[in-house]
Amino acid sequence: MACHEIAALRLGLMKVLGIDDPSGEEHELKELGAKAHQEGALKSLCKSNNMEELLNFFNISITELQEKISFLPQTDPSLPYNNTLLVLNRRIEQDLQNRLKELKRLYEDLDEIHHLVHDIYPAPK
């Protein structure tokens, strides 16, 4: 059993955040196996260039996981694991959305703070 969505997300985060961790990258690529190179959401997630892309491809990968689960027979022994994985990934998705909102709020706050400083100390003309 493999947590492909989480492995791909970690690889994408490494790229977006500029984390240089060859052993971590190797570990996640091993977890993904051939899925790291197959066209689709997981490969795109691994190669995300920014947080918006990361969240979008993660969301698509969760949708694909949900579709996969919907085709599993109720007697499939992997069903409980896959359902748990889906719940975990949905929770991670919420965390990512919240972090992105926080970063956007910080970006906007920096502009307000910058203007406040110039209200107190006008820029020389």
N, C-alpha and C positions, 0 to 999 in steps of 0.2 A: 504494500500500500504506500502511496506517495502523496504528499501534499504539494502537488504541482503549482497550485495558485500561490501558495505562500513562498515557495522557492523562487518562482518567477518575480513575485513582488519584491523579494529581497534583492534579486539581481537588478531590478529596475531602480530600487532605492539606492543601491550602491552607485549606479550611474548618475542618477539625478543629484545625489548628495555629494558626489565626488569622493566616495569611500574607496580606497585602494586596499583591497583585502583578497589577495590571490587565493589563499586557502579557503576563505569563505565563498568566493566565486566558484572555485572548483567543487566544493561541497554541494552548492546549489545546482550547478550544472549536472552533477552526478545524480542528484535527486530527480531532476527533470528528464534526464536521459535524452532520447530522440525528440521529445516534445520541445526541447530548447531550439531545435532547428526546423521544426515543421511550421509552415505558414499558419498563422492564426493568432488568437488573442494572447496566448502564453508567450510566444516568441516576441510579439510586439511589446508586451509588458516588460520583458527582460531588457528591451532596447529603448524604453521610454526616455524622452529627452527633457521632460518637465513634469511637474506635479499633476497638471491637468491631464496629460496623456496617461500618466501612471494610473490615475483614478479611473479614467475612461476604460483602459484596457483591463484593469482589475475587475471593474464592473462587468465587462463582457465575459471575462473568464468565469466569473461567478454564475452568470446566466447560463453559460455552457455547462458548468457543473450541475446546475439545477436541472437542465434538460437531460443530462446523462442519468441523473437520479430518477427522473420521471419514467425512464424506460426500464429501470431495474425491477425485476419481479419482487414482490413482497417477501419471498422466501430466500432472496439472495443474501448470503452471509455478510456481504460487504455493505449492505444497506445502512445498518446503524453507524458504521464508520463514516460513510459518505454523508449521511444526514448531519452528523456531528461536524464534519468538515465544512458543510454548507453554513451551518450556524456560526462557526468560528470565523469563516470568511466574511459573512455579513457583518459580524462585530468589528472585524478589522476594517471593513469598508467604512463603517460609521466613524471609526477613529481617524481614518485618513481624511474623510470629509471634514471632520472637526478641526484637524490640524491645518488643513488648507484654509479653512475659514479664519482660524487664528492668525495664520501668516498673512492673509490678505488684510485683516484688521490691523496688524502690526504695520504693514506697508502704508495703510491710510493714516494711522496714528503718527507715523514718522513725518508725513507731510504736514499734519497739523502742528506737531512739535516744532518742525522747522519754521513754519510761519510764525509761531508764537515767539521763538527766539528772535526773529527779525522784527516782530512788533516791539519787543523790549530793546533790541539793539539793531536799529535799522542798518541795512547794508549801505556802505559808503557809495555815493554817486559820483 
